[in-house]
Amino acid sequence: MYICGITPYDATHLGHAATYLSFDLIHRYQRASGKKVVFLENVTDIDDPLFERANRDGVEWRGLSLDQIELFQSDMTQLRILPPYELSLVTEKIQDIADLVERFIAVGATYSLDGDRYLDSSQFTDFSELPLALEQSIGLFAERGGDPTRLGKRHPLDPLLWRKSRQGEPSWTTIFGDGRPGWHIECNAISSSLVKEGLNSSISLQGGGKDLAFPHHYMTALQGSVLSEGAFANHYVHSGMIHYQGEKMSKSLGNLVFVSQLIKDGVNPLTIRLALLLNHYRQDRSWSLDLLKEAEELEADLSSALSRELVPDYSHLIEKIISALSQDLDTPKVFSEIRSWLKDIENKVASVSPGGFSRSLDTLLGLTF
Ligand code: ZN
C-alpha cells in the first residue's frame, strides 16, 4: 500500500488527517484479516510550494521541512494512525529517482527542453483515458503544478521528470545534468526502490486525497507503464475533501484547521479521530463544532458503556462492524450499529465483559476508551 504523503510546509490540517485516517482504516482492516501489509508513504520535501513558503518566511527550506515532518508525525501518533513501514523523504531517495530517470532516457522515453527533462508521453498513451476532456485536464494540470503552456513541449501534459538546477534552488548532480526531481516521478522511484528490496512485486493500492487523482496518480500510472507491462498499482483509492465554514479547507482560502492547534486548545485527539470517522471517507464533508460535539457525546456514551463490569452480548455487533467496513469502509453504518447497541444497553441482559468490544474498537477503528 503506497500512500502519497505531505509536502511539509503546512502540516497537519484536518484535510490531511482525514486522508491518512482513511488509509489507516484500510491498513487496520487488512491486518485484522490476517494479511501482512507493507505500508509505504513518502514526503515531498522538494517542491515549489515548500521553497516559496521558506522564502516568504525567510527560513531555510530544509529546516522548515524537518520541523513540519516532526509535527506531522506527532499529529499522526496523537491520532493513533499506525506508522508506515517506511516514511520516505524525497531528499533521501534522489539516487533512486535519478536512476529511474536515467533508465527512461536509455529507452528513449524522454526529451530535453533547455536542460529540463520531460516524459515523451505520446509514446505511451493517446490520452484517451483522461478523467476529463483534454482542455479541462490541461487546465487542471496547470492548477496543480503542471506547465502545459511551456513552449517547446511535445504535448501539454508531458510531465517534468527532472528540473535543471536554478539559482536559489537545491540541486543534485547526475550524469544527465544537475537539478532536482519533478513531482510524480518521485513516487514511481520510491515505490520501485522498495519493491526492489523484494517486499512485493507490485503495489496493491495507491492512495491519497481525491485532488491527487489527476494529475498525480494519472502520471505515476503513465510513468509506471514506461518500463513495465503491468499496472503501477492494482487499485487507486481517493478520500474526499474536508470543508470548513462552507468552503474546501485550503491554504489559499486561509481556512485551515490544524490538528496540533485543536489539541493545544484541549480537544482530545480521540474525539478528532472519531469526528472524522462519523461520515464516509469518500464524501466531501464538513468540519464543525457540531460535529465535534456529536463525537464527544458518542465518546462519552461509549466510555460509560465500556467501563461497566458486564454489558449485553456484542458478538453480532462486531460482525456488523466488520461487514460495514468491508463495504468500502462504511463508517456511518458502523456508528449507526454502535448507537443502536448503546441505545438498548439498559434493556438487555448484561452477560459479558466489555473487554473484547474495546479491543475490537481499537483494532478496527483505532478507538481506545
Ligand atoms: Zn505520490
Residues whose N, C-alpha, C, O or C-beta is under 5 A from the ligand:
A	BS01	ZN	C4 C187
